[in-house]
Amino acid sequence: MFATDDDSLEEDDSLFTARLCLTPPRAADADALAALANNRNVAANLASMPHPYARADALEWIGRVATTTGPARAFLVRLGDPHGTVIGGA
């Protein structure tokens, strides 16, 4: 579902490869993002990430980065499986 045969940038700013998909974060991703980010080891390596990290934190971050344009945009990294499982961010 998420993988395509090329590495082209789709109209919605998603990048698809054979194994992964980079997508802009959306409010529907908040639970998955909070589950991954609520990790003390992750927070310890990032300057501005709170711990514990709750759904409200994810929604706040998603809202903040939604207005970011240019080369410093945020993306969620998903597996190219049919579910588009979130495995990280960039």
Secondary structure, 3 states (H helix, E strand, C coil): CCCCCCCCECCCCCEECCCEEEECCCHHHHHHHHHHHCCHHHHHCCCCCCCCCCHHHHHHHHHHHCCCCHHHCCCEEEECCCCCCEEEEC
